[in-house]
Amino acid sequence: MATFEGHPAHIDAKTWGVMVEGEGFEAVQPGDTVHVKSKGGKTWDATVSVVLELTPWGARCKTRIGTAATTTATPAPATAPAPASVP
């Protein structure tokens, strides 16, 4: 199984998938991993479940999320837990 780069793309009016672009996108197959990056900077890995369409500029795919989305922004500082209540 291979790993590809991609970005979120509409599959239909209500559903999102991934557009796999770059060198070798024609080889994408179900079961391959796509490292997805949104315009907002969030990144996550997804697994291709179906290759819906091959176009001259990329492969539009239906995916399953592999891991939770992460962001490249600096995380907010941790806050202290709330004090315990006194009976």
N, C-alpha and C positions, 0 to 999 in steps of 0.2 A: 504494500500500500504506500502511496506517495503523499507528500504534503504540498499544498498549493497556497498561494496568497489570494485573497478576495475581499470584496466589500459587500455590504447589504444591498439587495436589489429586490424590486417587486416581482413576485411570481404571477400574481393576479391582483385584482382590486383590493383584496383583504389580506393577502398572505405575503410574507417576506421570505426570501431565500438569500442566496449568495451568487454574485457574479464572480467567476474565477477568471482572472486575466493574467497576462504575462506569458513568458516563454513556456511552451509546452502545455498550455491550457487545454488543448485538444485531447490530451491523454487522461483527463480527469475521469474517474470511474466511481460507482457506488462503493462506499467503504473508505474512500480516501479522506484525509483530513484537510480542512481548509482553515488557515489562520486568517480570521476576519478582522478588518480594521474599519471602524466607522469614521465619518468626517469629524465627529466630536472627540475622537481620540480613544474611544473604548475599543478593546481588543478581546477576542475570545477564539476558541477553537470549536469547529463544528465538523460533523461527519456527513459526507455526501450520501443521501439516501437515493436520489434519482437525478440523473442529468436530463434536464427538460429540453434544452436547446443549445446547439453549437452555432455561434454567429462568427463573423469575421473578427470580432473584437473580444470575444470571451465565451465562456460556457455558463449558462444560467442553470442553477442547481437548487433542488429542494434539499434541506439539510436538517440534521438533528444537532442540538447544542451538545458540545462535548464537555465544556467546563463553564463555570459562571463568568459573566462579563467582568472585565477589569478595566481600570482606567489608568492612563499614563500620568494623570495629574497627581500632585502631592496629596497624600491622605490628610484628612483633618486630624488635629491632635486629639488624643483620647481624653475623655472626660472622666472625672472621678465618679465612682458609684454614689448613689443617693445614700445619705446617712440612715442608719437603722433607726426605726422608731422606738421610742422608749415607752414601755407600758405604764 
